[in-house]
């Protein structure tokens, strides 16, 4: 019996559920990076970055290649970068809505049928 698609999607999004992994994918959306280049950008210890890269490799979101002693990473598909762009757009809309609500609250506006404070 095969795994339902919704379950596979949930596992996929769990893989994306760590800030360091998202940051790595953002960096790799721009171009291939060496591990040493990513360290200051991601802001975690080398061993931890290695663990996060291993998770992304196992999920087939990134691939690595070695050149001498340097390991380079890149995305397996441009669709990963597109997914991050879509997520950014969704978050921008959500945050814009929250900013409008906050502005309304600060201005002391009330909703229909609600008495002022």
Buried (B, 14 or more C-beta within 10 A) or exposed (E): EEEEEEEEEEEEEEBBEBEBBBBBBBBBBEEBBEBEBBBEEBEBEEEEBEBBBEBBBEBEBBBBEEEEEEBBBEBBEEEBBEBBEEEEEEEEEEEEEEEEEEEEEEEEEEEEEEEEE
